[in-house]
Amino acid sequence: MQSDPSETGGLFVGRRPGTAPTRYAHLPQRGGGARQRIDRRMAELLVAAMVLLSLCCWGPIPLGCLWLGAQVDYLAGSVSLGILVAFVALFVLLFGALRLLRAIDNMWILVRRAAGYDQRSGTLGRIFAITAAICGGAFMIWFVLIHGPGAEFSGNGGGL
């Protein structure tokens, strides 16, 4: 009886349709040297694309949505509409970026297998975690050292 959550799609009573783990019949065949170099370079390009898109999730996409919300607020004269547009745009763009990241990660797995590696899982989780740590650290350095938390947190109560 299989009751391991990783074998049952997270449920102990049975597998949900379409959640079976991917099983490969045999190890991939290695191509020639030129083919392996091309596939290796393609895999590197896909990782670079994932890193860039993941970094966009932590900076340019949220800032762009804030800018868009500010423009709607200015043109329509409604703060609520500006906030709504910013949140909807953020939701659509972030989830679209995550979907694109997942598709690129699947392509990366296929390219790695074509290069002759026994690649069974992607690298998206590691890339996203590393970019989150880098961007979070950069924000903390900017906030604490460059910008500063402000006079109200400096201990003198914001007075002169």
Secondary structure, 3 states (H helix, E strand, C coil): CCCCCCCCCCCCCCCCCCCCCCCCCCCCCCCCHHHHHHHHHHHHHHHHHHHHHHHHHCCHHHHHHHHHHHHHHHHHCCHHHHHHHHHHHHHHHHHHHHHHHHHHHHHHHHHHHHCCCCCCCCCHHHHHHHHHHHHHHHHHHHHHHHHCCCHHHCCCCCCC
